[in-house]
């Protein structure tokens, strides 16, 4: 039933694709990705949302290398915004539960998340001339 309400592309996802889990080689390219404990089948936009959580301005370059995400542009924007919010909420809970300061994530949730306007009515995953 959920797929009829909001059909999502399903692929293999890392589930916790933060920069600490990306190994960079001497050539500055990705040498590997570690910590697959949270991996499973899901929406690829979730991994991209986690990877750009604190740096949404890096999303255009990431998408240029990644390629287009499945789904309409407005759907991708909605999913990224939702995943950013969910990640901040989950991170705030984890930080508080483990004795760390959750205030940066709490502040991000209070401020709301906003997917950059760059993506409105444009295909994702392609460079837009003059936008960089």
C-alpha positions as CSV (number, residue, x, y, z in Angstrom):
1,X,0.0,0.0,0.0
2,X,2.8,2.5,0.8
3,X,4.2,2.1,-2.7
4,X,0.9,3.2,-4.1
5,X,0.9,6.3,-1.9
6,X,4.5,7.4,-2.6
7,X,6.2,5.1,-5.1
8,X,9.9,5.2,-4.3
9,X,12.8,3.7,-6.3
10,X,14.4,0.9,-4.3
11,X,18.1,0.1,-4.5
12,X,20.9,-1.1,-2.3
13,X,21.7,1.7,0.2
14,X,24.5,2.1,2.7
15,X,22.1,3.5,5.3
16,X,24.7,5.7,7.1
17,X,26.7,7.2,4.3
18,X,28.5,10.0,6.3
19,X,31.9,11.3,5.3
20,X,33.6,9.3,8.1
21,X,32.6,6.1,6.2
22,X,34.1,7.2,2.9
23,X,37.8,6.3,2.5
24,X,39.8,8.6,0.2
25,X,42.9,7.4,-1.6
26,X,46.2,9.1,-2.4
27,X,44.7,10.3,-5.7
28,X,41.8,12.0,-3.8
29,X,39.3,9.5,-5.2
30,X,37.0,7.3,-3.3
31,X,39.1,4.2,-2.2
32,X,36.3,2.5,-0.3
33,X,33.2,2.8,1.8
34,X,33.1,1.2,5.3
35,X,30.6,0.3,8.0
36,X,27.8,-1.4,6.1
37,X,25.9,-2.3,9.3
38,X,22.9,-0.2,8.4
39,X,22.7,-1.2,4.7
40,X,19.6,-2.6,3.1
41,X,17.1,-1.9,0.3
42,X,15.8,1.7,0.2
43,X,15.7,5.0,-1.6
44,X,19.1,6.2,-2.9
45,X,18.1,9.7,-2.0
46,X,18.5,8.8,1.7
47,X,22.3,8.1,1.3
48,X,22.8,11.4,-0.6
49,X,20.8,13.2,2.1
50,X,23.0,11.8,4.9
51,X,26.2,12.5,2.9
52,X,25.2,16.2,2.5
53,X,23.4,16.7,5.8
54,X,25.6,19.6,7.0
55,X,26.6,20.7,3.5
56,X,23.6,20.9,1.2
57,X,25.6,23.2,-1.1
58,X,27.7,20.2,-2.1
59,X,24.7,18.3,-3.5
60,X,25.0,19.7,-7.0
61,X,28.6,18.4,-7.4
62,X,27.7,15.1,-5.8
63,X,24.7,14.6,-8.1
64,X,26.8,15.6,-11.1
65,X,29.0,12.6,-10.4
66,X,26.3,10.3,-9.1
67,X,23.8,10.8,-12.0
68,X,20.1,11.5,-11.9
69,X,18.0,10.1,-9.1
70,X,14.9,8.1,-10.1
71,X,11.7,10.1,-9.7
72,X,10.3,13.4,-10.7
73,X,12.4,16.5,-9.6
74,X,9.7,17.6,-7.1
75,X,9.6,14.2,-5.6
76,X,13.4,14.1,-5.2
77,X,13.3,17.6,-3.5
78,X,10.6,16.4,-1.1
79,X,12.5,13.2,-0.3
80,X,15.8,15.0,0.3
81,X,14.1,17.5,2.7
82,X,12.3,14.7,4.6
83,X,15.5,12.6,4.9
84,X,17.5,15.6,6.1
85,X,14.9,16.2,8.8
86,X,14.7,12.6,9.8
87,X,18.5,12.3,10.0
88,X,18.7,15.4,12.2
89,X,16.0,14.0,14.5
90,X,17.7,10.6,14.7
91,X,21.1,12.2,15.3
92,X,19.7,14.4,18.1
93,X,18.3,11.4,19.8
94,X,21.5,9.4,19.4
95,X,23.7,12.3,20.6
96,X,21.6,12.8,23.7
97,X,21.4,9.1,24.5
98,X,25.2,8.8,24.3
99,X,26.0,11.8,26.4
100,X,26.8,14.2,23.6
101,X,25.4,17.7,22.9
102,X,22.4,17.3,20.5
103,X,21.9,21.1,20.2
104,X,23.2,21.5,16.6
105,X,20.7,18.9,15.3
106,X,17.9,20.3,17.5
107,X,18.6,23.7,16.1
108,X,18.6,22.4,12.5
109,X,15.2,20.7,13.2
110,X,13.8,23.9,14.8
111,X,15.0,26.0,11.8
112,X,13.6,23.5,9.3
113,X,15.4,22.2,6.3
114,X,15.3,23.6,2.8
115,X,16.5,21.9,-0.4
116,X,18.3,24.4,-2.5
117,X,16.2,26.2,-5.1
118,X,18.7,25.1,-7.7
119,X,16.7,21.9,-8.2
120,X,13.3,23.4,-9.0
121,X,12.1,22.3,-12.5
122,X,15.5,21.0,-13.5
123,X,16.7,17.4,-14.0
124,X,18.8,16.3,-11.1
125,X,22.3,15.0,-11.7
126,X,23.3,17.2,-14.5
127,X,25.4,20.4,-14.3
128,X,23.4,23.6,-15.0
129,X,25.5,26.1,-17.0
130,X,26.2,29.2,-15.0
131,X,25.0,27.8,-11.7
132,X,28.5,27.0,-10.3
